[in-house]
Structures are given as C-alpha cells and as structure tokens.
Amino acid sequence: MVTIAIDAMGGDFGPEPIIKGCILALKKKKFIPILVGKKSEILPLLPKRYRDKISIVEADDVISMSDAATDAVKRKESTIYKAVELVRNGEADGVVSAGHSGATMTLATLRLGRLAGVSRPALVTLMPTKMGRRSVVLDVGANVDSKPEHLAQFAVMGGCYAEDVLKIKNPSIGLLANGEEPSKGNEVTKAAFKLLQGYRGFKGNVEGGDIFNGSCDVITCDGFIGNLVLKTSEGVASTISQLIKDYIRKSPVAITGALLMRKVFKLLKKEIDYAEIGGAPLIGIKGCAIVSHGKSNAKAIENAIYQAINYVDTSVNEHIISRLNEVKKKVS
C-alpha cells in the first residue's frame, strides 16, 4: 500500500484543512498517511475513529512563506524537512505540502536527488482545454532561468508524465514561443527547438492559445514564463467568474438564464478551480513530491493526495530515465 507523508502545518490556514483533506482521501482510497507537524494541534482535529489509521511524526518548526527557501536545508526539525526525509529513508513513497513551495522543491531536489540524466527537475501543472481533457504545462516555477537542454528535458519528462499518469497515448509536445514558425522565439527556445527536432510527438513551436484549445498535450517552457502563464490564467479565470456573477445580479433576464445554466456554471467552476487539481508534481526527482497551493482547502489536499498516489503507482520515473537516455544517445 502507498504511504504518503503530508506536511500538516504548511498551508496558510493551518492544519485543519490538511487533516480534513486527508480524511476525505481515506474515505475513497486505501493508503497510509503520515501527518508531520505539531501533535498537540493535530490530535484535537483528528476524529477518534481515524487515529489508528493516521500516523503522526512530531515536528515543531514550520517554515513560513517569508523565510528563504535555502534556509530549509538547515532547519532539520521543520515539518517539510521531516516529511521529505520520510521519503528519502523509504518510510514514505511520496510527500504532499501546501507550505513554502520553494522550500519543498529545494528539499525534494537536494535530499531525494535527481533522476539519472535529469539536469533540473520541473514543476508541472494541468490546464483545462476545450477538448475536455487537460494539457500538461512545464516548467511553471522550479527554474527561472533555463538553458536549451533543460527545455528539451522538460519536454521529454512532460511527455512521460502525459503517457503514464494521464494515460494519453502518443502525446503531442510543443515548445511555447511567440509564433509557430521555427524562426520564432528567443535564442534559448530556438536552440531547444533544434534539440527536440525528430523527437517522438514533437510538433514544434506552439502559442499561448494552444495551452487551452486542446491542440497540444504537453507545452514546454522556462519556469519564469510558465509561472506567469499559470498566475495569469488563475487571475483570468477568477475575473471571468466574478464578472459572470456581477452580470447575473444586475440583470433579471440573466438570473433566469443562470438558473437554466446552473449545471454549466458548476462544470466551468470545476474546470478552473485549482482545488480540483490539488497540486503540482515536481518531476525529475527520485520519488514523488506534490507542491500544493498555500491557500489549499480540504478538497485541494484530498486531490493532491490522489495525485501523489497515482504518481507512485505508475512507472513514470523509470520511463523518464529511459527516454532521456534514448535522447542522449541520439544527440551524441
């Protein structure tokens, strides 16, 4: 059975939504959860009937959002350090944290190590598309200054993730640029384009709209650009939702239409709600780490746990090593 270490103290709202999310996941999936945090705060929130199903590892230190990510390596008594160590020591298969994302990525990379052939791990997010399935976008924040070979590796890793975790056969892979022509992009993307030419599924440059129209399964970009895409998308989705609500309030006709369209609005909200995704996997590391939003509610934590279980249950890490070795031989 899969064991997941969960940083119980890391989120913006303390341990309550994290514990609730863990319990929700336990109701639907068989796994072994280990909550890492302050036992004195966790136990009162844990229903008695679940106390024999959930282990607690004591950790008093919590890395706050204002702390430097590099400090995490020195703070060995922190919740995220201890959670990652459980994976490193083989006591857990994956880690989930809604805490300091930089600290989580730093510790997962340094303590768990990179997969053979991986220069830099990448953070993955899933975007809704009009085709009804989600597109894979990476990197969305692990690396703010990438080289062409890093982008090429992100493409390979994203393709493996799409195949193994999302079960997409022969996923198409695109390189995010300011135009579809091979001549478009900056010097880094142009060089990455050449490295990826001929790689299975690579369709060339894609534009921002291709993230959402379903024409491409995996979109590769630098972490700085990817994070801007992610945050902008979240902002647009939130603004559109608010505008729809405002228009409905102002118009009696719109209210009537809204009642008829309630199911549609519900489905739209589900598509754009980050809680439905749960978190962003950090791929390219030995093990599994899911980085969740600081404002995660119970539903988000529940889905982050499912993500971790699904990741562990696949052979995606072995697949990545194999594919990168394939590409390396081809290039050399």
Buried (B, 14 or more C-beta within 10 A) or exposed (E): EBBBBBBBBBBEEBBBBBBBBBBBBBEEBEBBBBBBBBBEBBEEBBEEEBEEBBBBBEBEBBBEEEBEBEBBBEBEEBBBBBBBBBBBEEBBBBBBBBBBBBBBBBBBBBBBBBBEBBBBBBBBBBBBBEEEBBBBBBBBBBBEEBBBBBBBBBBBBBBBBBBBBBEBEEBBBBBBBEEEEBEBBEEBBBBBBEBBEEBEBBBBBBBBEBBBEBBBBBBBBBBBBBBBBBEEBBEEBEEEBEEBEEEBEEEEEBEEEBEEBEEEBEEBBEBBBBBBBBBBBBBBBBBBBBBBBBEBBBBBBBBBBBBBBBBBEBEBBEBBBBBBEBBEEEEE
